[in-house]
Amino acid sequence: MTSKCGSRIIHHWAHFNRKQCDPWWENETEWHRSWKNYFPEECREVSHISDSGEIHRADIKTTTGIIIEIQHSHMSDEERISREEFYQNMLWIIDGSVFRKNFDIYHMLPHPHSKIADDIVWSKAKRHYNGANRGMFFRLSDARKENPLIKKEELNYGVVHWYSEIEDEIELYYVGHHQYDWVKPRKTWLDAKCPVYIDFGYNNLLIKLETYDNSKLQCIRYVSKKKFLQDVMSKNNIEDVTTIPKLKG
């Protein structure tokens, strides 16, 4: 055996044969182990070998083929991209306890496919931006009175409207979306191609990072941990896990 010291400051002992030692391995925390315990033993630490002979052990591979990587420590863009390209049909669970104080969650948002959402462009919430944090928005219908061709992604001006004007409608069409601000973010998770779920230790809730609509507003959505666990064990594709509920009526 030989000492292995990687760029991620994770030191362990590696066999000369790399097929017996995964360079993506990290020391497990109690949080890490508790997540693995949600799944049957046969779903944990499942080896994968590429056509080139590269081998890695997924934290979780469900019986339907979905890969779940459970991450506590910092990760480089390079490693995140490598894992996403290697596993493809995968999603991330990351430990939010280490940055919870830098993660602010603000006002509710209506279902992104609702009629009211189609007419609204929200001002981006940000720590200390009290107006935007309370829910400040422009109406596309206002702007189109002057410019009928303007698109949502182009709208950043006009008559200012406030959350309180449409609070009842938002609550009627609420399915878990909120504005948020991540101060000093771990940027690689914002750039991830595979779904990212943050575990802040809430009893039965995870937070999923999402893009709200074609205005490109970054938002979060509360999802049920129970629903998440049911879906990953019964669905074949990551796109079908904790999907946004359909509009009623």
N, C-alpha and C positions, 0 to 999 in steps of 0.2 A: 504494500500500500504506500501511497505518497500523500504528502500534505497538499491540500487544495485550497487556495485562497483566491476567491473571485473578486471582481470589481464591485460587487454588491456588499462587500465586507461580511461575507458569510463563510466562515472557516469550517471545514469538515475534512474527513478522510475519504479519499477517492481511490477506487481500484484502478489499476492501469487500464483495464478494459472498461471503456466509457459506457458500454451497454449495461454495466452493473451499477453505475452511479450517474444520477441525473443532475446536470449542471444547473437546472432550474430549482433544485431542492433548496428549502430554507428550514431553519429551526421552527418547530411548531410551537405555537402558544396554546394556552388552554382554550382560548376563543376558537382557534383553528380546529382543535380536536373536537370541540363541542359541535361544530358544523358538520364534521365528518360523521359524527354519531347520529345525525338525522337520517343517514342512509345505511342500507344493508352492507354488511362487511364486504360482499363481493363487488360492490360499487366503488370501494375505496382503493386508492393507489393502483389504478389500472394502467398497465404498460401499453405504450403505443410505439410501433416501429414504422418509420417511413420507408419508401422504396430505396432510399439511399443508405438505409441502415441506422439512421438516427433514431435514438430511443428516448422517450420521456415518460414519466409516470404522471398521469392526471390525478389531481386530488380526488375528483369524483367523476366516474362515467356511469350514467344511469343506464338502466336496462334498455332504454329506447335510443341510446346513443348520444345523448347530450353531455357535453363536457362542462364541468364546473371547476374553475380555479379559485381557490380561497386564499386571499392575499392580505397579509398584515403589514409587511414592511414596504418601504419605498421601492419603486420599480422604474427602470430606465425605459425610454421610448423603444429602444432597440429590443429589449427583452419582451416587452409587451407585444410588439409587432411580430416577433418571432413566434411567440406562443399562439397568437391569433391566426397566423398563417399556417402553423403546424396543425392545430386542432380544428380550426374553422367553425364547426358547429358547437361553439362554446360560449359561456358567459362568465362574468366575474362577480364574486362576492368580496367586497373589501371591508376591512375593519375601520369604521368611522370614529371609534372612540378616541383615536390619537389626534384628530383634527376637529372634533365636535365644536369647540369654542370658536372656530373660524368659519363655521357653516351656519348661516342665518337663513331661516325659512320664513317667507312673508305671506302675502295674501293669497287666497284661493283663486283659481282660474276655472272658467267653465269648460265643459267638454270641448276639445279642439274642433270637433266637427259640428258643433251646434250653430244655429243661425246667428246667435248673438256673438259668438267667437269670430264668425266670418267678417263682422263689421268692426272689429276692434284691433288696434295695434297698441300694445302695452309699452309704457316707458320702462326700461330695464331697471329693476330693483337693485340697489347697491347699499352696502352699509353706510349710514349717515345721510343717505338720500331720502329724507323723510317723506317727501311727496310721492316719489315712485314706490317706496316701500308700502305706503298706504293704498296704492292702487291708482295710478294716473294713466290715462289712455287717450288716444285720438280715435275718431270714428272715420272709417273709410268712406262711408256715405257722405260725411261732411266734405271731405277732400274732393270727392268725385263731382260735386256741384261745380267746382272750378276746373277740375281736370278729370274728365270721365275715364281716362285710360290709366290713371295712376294705379300701381300695384301695392300690395301690403308691404312688401319688402322695401319700397321706396318712401313710405310715409313716415315722417319724423317731425311733423309740424301740424299746426291747426288749432282749433278750439280744444282746450283742455277739459277732459271729463274725469270724473272721480268714481272710484269703486262704489261709494255709497249710493250712486244714482241707479246702479243695476245689481245691487247686492242680492235681492230676492231671486233674480234670474240666474245669477252665478250659483247660488246655493241649489237652485232647482236642477242645474246641469253639472253639478260638481261630481267628478269621479276620481278625485285624488290629486289633481295638479295644483302646484303652487309656484310662485316666483321664489327665487333664492339668490343668495350671493355666497360664494366660496372665497373667502379672503386667503390669499397666498395658497392657491389650489395646488393639488398634486396634478399638474396639467396633463400628464399622460392619460389620466382617466377621462378627461374632457375630450381627448382626441381618439379614444378607443373606438374601434370598428365593431366590436362585440358588445352586447348589453352589459351595463355596469349597475350593480345593485350595492348600495351602501347599508351596512348594518350598524346602526347607532345604539343597539341594545334595547330597542323598544320591544315590548312583550310579543306583539304579533304583527309588527310592521317592518318592512324594508323600504328604502328610498331608491327609486330608479331614476337615473339621469336620462333626460329626454330632451328632444327639440319639440317645442310646442306646435308650431305651424310654419307656413312658408314665410313668415316674418323672421324666421330663424331664432326666435326667442328661446333661450335655454331655460328649462324648467326642471322641477322634480315631480315625481308622482309617487304617492304613498301606495304601496301594494301589500297585500296580506301575505305574511310569511307562510301561512298554511296553504294558501292558493299557489304560491311559488313552489312549494315542495310537492304539491299534488301535480302541478303542470310538468315539472321537470321529470317526474317519474311516469308520466302518461303521454306526453307529447313527443314527437320525433324531431321537431325543429325548434330552434331558439326563438324564431319569429312568433311561435304560438304560445310562448310562456308569458303569463300575466298580461294578456292583450287588453287593450282599452275596452271597457264595456261598450256595447252598442247603445246608441241613443234610443230612449223609450218613445214609443208612439210613431 
